[in-house]
Amino acid sequence: MVLFAALLLSGWTVPAFSAPLPLPPSFLIPEQSVKELHPFQFFKSLAHRQRLARGKLLIATPQIGSGMFSRTVILLLDYSPDGAMGLILNRPTDVPLVKVFPEVEDLRERLDVLHFGGPVAKSQVFLLHDTPNLQREHSALLIDGVYVGRNPSILEHTLRQDGSKNPKFRGYAGYAGWAAGQLDHEVLRGDWQVHWADADTVFEKSPIVMWEELLFLSESHWAQRLALPFPLAPAKVITLEWLQKSGPEPPEFQLGVRSPFSCQNPQMRL
């Protein structure tokens, strides 16, 4: 209930579901939404739904408009029938990461900044990194070359790992969350394109061009035919004070034993 309240206060809408179509469980779609689609759109949406999975990218389409998720690229941390969660990759702030983790001395001579990961649990910081030899309770493999965790010791190990002059990591405040069936409905409606992810996209691609390049790759006619008038949300409006004033903290986003962030999973407690 607290999660639903947080989502609604953040501007999320939960679709009204009617009786599902007689399809296998992984393809259940609201019948009311299907009736509104052209047959080509319906089968195209099925293909996108089939590809939704942990470790995939969500690329906002222009029809989302000028809201918080306009021109965003989101990396899914988890996806299941119970819901989904992910991190916005292309919203850097002007908050130095060392202010968030002052105890990590190796950050003091670096220029890394905190990224805005999403509107839910803004005081929680998620870390994406490329260090494979950490303890399993601190970190979990997301995709090849990308690990996710929340323990500050990740930064210390990553910055001090032998033989690496360019450690790769990012810090994200908050996450984007979807209730059961909500992300499926948004993809079906055409709000998101689904694309594969890799380490270069996560760590190397500039946030300034990330959305345009990935949108072109996933659905080139959007980039070629539509005017895209909505600018990126100004990063400087996201301050350290704003992140700290996140209101009541929602509980951990539990999606069952398949979620690396679930308290039911004894192998990883973040």
Beta strands, then each sheet from edge to edge (+ up, - down):
strand 1: 57-60
strand 2: 73-80
strand 3: 83-88
strand 4: 92-96
strand 5: 113-116
strand 6: 120-129
strand 7: 139-143
strand 8: 146-149
strand 9: 169-178
strand 10: 192-195
sheet 1: 4+ 5- 9- 3+ 2- 1+ 10-
sheet 2: 4+ 5- 9- 6+ 8- 7+
end
